[in-house]
Amino acid sequence: MKYIKGFFVLIWRIWMILLATIYVLTIGVFIVLPLANFDKTFPYIYPFIRYWGKFVLYGTGFRIDYEKLVPLDPKENYIFIANHTSVMDIMLVLTVLKHHPIAFVGKAELVKIPIFGKIYKRICIPVDRTSARSKAQVYPEAIKKLNQNLSIFIFPEGGVSNEKEFKIYLDPFKDGAFNIAIETKTPLAVFSIHGLNKMFPFNWFRGYPGKIKIRLLKTFDTKDLDVKQDKVALKEAAFNTILKDLEQCKN
């Protein structure tokens, strides 16, 4: 029975990849890729990027339970952060952030994927976390995106551990999101994502469709903060905000 279930889960996950690929080879190649080179066109192509996330998320059998504990200013740009437990996190936040076009800060390795990598490079900020030079480029690229009236989305843990499938915890946060938020005086908005560590883990033979809970927990004003004096406190406050919510809402 275990192996039969694993087989069907594998087919389901291949279906997800097929959905993502179909969208990339059609809408991505013929609409997003040609227009992503132009700064002023991003707000217009963002709906197509967002629909990619919705297409994959809903097409794979997921639904969303989205709760806002605080409002977002539709005229404000944000540095968004969340805990990171699954590749489906990307599709989830694209789906819920309708009024705030976002550029992700993500792994540079994804640039190497044929076709998708070209699109990814144009609409995201790739970073190689093992390279000091690559990490140094994130800040000026983020400034550029913010000046284009975009928000930035960063998963401050920097990656996903396989152990997250079995227990709730956060890896230590890296500094990037908090440096950018304070230095650019951009408010920080904090999400928590529940359940995807079990529903779509980094294991080809485990997972299941269902309703994903995502909560917008808090926003932090950074206008009066200083990087040297306040970064650690901001990072700890954001970390504790997410961790507390994960612990309170765990099944």
C-alpha positions in Angstrom: 0.0 0.0 0.0 2.9 2.4 0.9 4.4 1.9 -2.6 1.1 2.3 -4.4 0.5 5.5 -2.6 4.0 6.7 -3.4 3.5 5.9 -7.1 0.3 8.1 -7.3 2.0 10.9 -5.4 4.8 10.8 -7.9 2.4 11.0 -10.8 0.7 13.9 -9.0 4.0 15.8 -8.6 4.9 15.2 -12.3 1.5 16.6 -13.2 2.5 19.8 -11.3 5.7 20.1 -13.2 3.8 19.6 -16.5 1.4 22.4 -15.6 4.2 24.7 -14.8 6.0 23.8 -18.0 3.0 24.3 -20.3 2.5 27.8 -18.9 6.1 28.7 -19.3 6.3 27.4 -22.9 3.2 29.4 -23.9 2.5 32.5 -21.9 6.0 32.7 -20.5 7.8 32.5 -23.9 5.4 34.6 -25.9 4.3 37.3 -23.4 6.5 37.5 -20.3 9.9 36.9 -21.9 9.6 39.6 -24.6 8.2 42.2 -22.3 10.2 41.5 -19.2 13.2 43.5 -20.5 11.4 46.8 -20.2 11.1 48.4 -16.8 7.7 50.1 -17.4 6.0 46.9 -18.7 6.5 44.8 -15.5 3.2 45.9 -13.9 1.4 44.8 -17.0 3.1 41.4 -17.3 2.8 40.7 -13.5 -0.8 39.4 -13.9 0.6 36.8 -16.3 3.3 35.8 -13.8 0.7 35.7 -11.0 -1.6 33.6 -13.1 1.2 31.1 -13.6 1.2 30.7 -9.8 -2.6 30.3 -9.7 -2.6 27.9 -12.6 -0.1 25.6 -11.0 -1.5 25.9 -7.4 -5.1 25.3 -8.2 -4.4 22.9 -11.1 -2.4 20.7 -8.6 -5.5 20.6 -6.3 -4.6 23.2 -3.7 -6.9 25.8 -2.2 -6.1 28.8 -0.1 -7.3 30.0 3.4 -5.9 33.6 3.4 -6.2 35.7 6.5 -5.0 39.3 6.9 -4.4 40.3 10.5 -3.2 43.8 9.3 -4.1 45.8 6.2 -1.7 46.5 3.3 -1.5 50.0 1.7 -2.2 49.4 -2.0 -0.1 52.4 -2.8 2.9 51.2 -0.8 5.8 49.0 -1.7 6.9 46.4 0.8 9.7 44.0 1.6 7.7 40.8 2.1 9.0 37.8 4.0 7.7 34.4 5.0 8.8 31.0 6.3 10.0 28.7 3.5 8.9 25.0 3.5 8.1 24.1 -0.1 8.5 25.0 -3.7 4.8 25.7 -3.7 5.4 28.7 -1.5 6.2 30.6 -4.6 2.9 29.9 -6.3 1.0 30.6 -3.0 2.4 34.1 -2.5 2.0 35.0 -6.2 -1.7 34.1 -5.8 -2.4 36.2 -2.8 -0.4 39.3 -3.7 -2.7 40.7 -6.3 -2.2 44.4 -5.7 1.5 44.4 -4.9 3.6 43.2 -7.9 6.6 41.4 -6.5 10.1 40.5 -7.5 11.5 37.5 -5.8 15.1 37.2 -4.4 15.9 33.6 -5.2 18.5 31.0 -6.0 20.9 31.7 -8.8 20.9 28.0 -9.8 17.4 28.4 -11.3 18.9 30.6 -14.0 20.4 27.4 -15.5 17.0 25.8 -16.3 16.4 26.0 -20.0 13.9 28.7 -21.1 12.5 29.2 -17.6 15.9 30.4 -16.5 15.8 33.3 -19.0 12.4 34.4 -17.7 13.5 34.0 -14.1 16.6 36.1 -14.6 14.5 39.0 -16.0 11.7 39.0 -13.4 13.6 38.0 -10.2 16.8 38.9 -8.4 19.1 35.8 -8.6 21.6 35.4 -5.7 24.3 32.8 -5.1 24.5 32.7 -1.4 28.0 31.2 -1.5 29.3 34.3 -3.4 30.0 37.6 -1.6 29.9 39.4 -5.0 26.5 37.9 -5.9 25.1 38.8 -2.5 26.5 42.4 -2.8 24.5 42.8 -6.0 21.2 42.1 -4.4 20.9 45.5 -2.8 21.4 47.6 -5.9 19.0 45.3 -7.8 16.4 45.6 -5.1 16.7 49.4 -5.2 16.1 49.2 -9.0 13.0 47.1 -8.5 11.6 49.3 -5.7 12.2 52.4 -8.0 10.0 50.6 -10.6 7.2 50.6 -8.0 7.7 46.9 -7.2 7.8 45.1 -3.9 10.4 42.5 -3.0 9.8 39.0 -1.6 12.5 37.3 0.3 12.5 34.0 2.2 15.0 35.0 4.9 15.9 31.4 5.9 17.7 31.2 2.5 16.5 27.6 1.8 14.5 24.6 2.9 15.6 21.7 5.1 14.1 18.3 4.6 13.5 18.1 8.4 10.8 20.7 8.0 8.4 18.0 6.7 8.2 16.5 10.1 8.3 19.4 12.6 7.7 23.1 12.9 10.7 25.3 13.2 12.5 28.1 11.5 16.1 28.2 10.3 18.0 31.3 11.4 17.2 34.3 9.3 19.8 35.9 7.1 20.3 39.6 7.1 19.4 40.6 3.5 15.7 41.3 3.8 16.2 43.4 6.9 19.2 45.4 5.5 17.2 46.2 2.4 14.1 47.2 4.4 15.9 49.5 6.7 18.3 51.1 4.2 15.5 51.8 1.7 13.0 52.8 4.4 10.6 50.3 3.0 8.1 48.7 5.4 8.5 45.0 6.2 5.5 42.7 5.9 5.5 39.3 7.5 3.6 36.2 6.3 3.3 32.8 7.9 2.7 29.7 5.7 1.1 26.6 7.3 0.9 23.0 6.2 2.9 23.0 3.0 5.8 21.3 4.8 3.6 18.2 4.8 1.4 18.8 1.8 4.2 19.4 -0.7 7.5 18.6 0.9 10.8 18.2 -0.9 10.2 14.4 -1.3 8.9 13.0 -4.6 6.9 10.3 -2.9 5.0 12.2 -0.2 2.4 15.0 -0.2 -1.3 15.6 -0.8 -3.5 18.3 -2.1 -5.7 20.4 0.2 -6.3 23.8 1.7 -3.2 25.9 2.6 -3.4 28.4 5.4 -1.4 31.7 4.9 -1.6 34.6 7.3 -0.4 38.2 6.9 0.7 38.7 10.5 2.3 42.1 10.9 4.0 45.0 9.2 7.0 46.9 10.6 7.7 50.5 9.8 11.4 51.0 9.1 11.6 54.8 8.4 13.2 55.6 11.8 15.4 52.6 12.0 19.2 52.4 11.6 20.9 49.3 10.1 23.6 49.1 12.7 21.4 49.8 15.7 18.1 48.2 14.8 18.7 45.3 12.3 19.1 42.6 14.9 16.0 43.7 16.8 13.9 43.8 13.6 15.1 40.4 12.5 14.4 38.9 15.9 10.9 40.5 16.0 10.1 39.1 12.6 11.4 35.7 13.4 9.5 35.5 16.7 6.3 36.7 15.0 6.3 33.9 12.5 7.5 31.2 15.0 4.7 32.1 17.5 2.1 31.9 14.8 3.3 28.6 13.5 3.3 27.1 17.0 -0.2 28.5 17.9 -1.8 27.3 14.7 -0.1 23.9 14.3 -2.5 21.0 13.7 
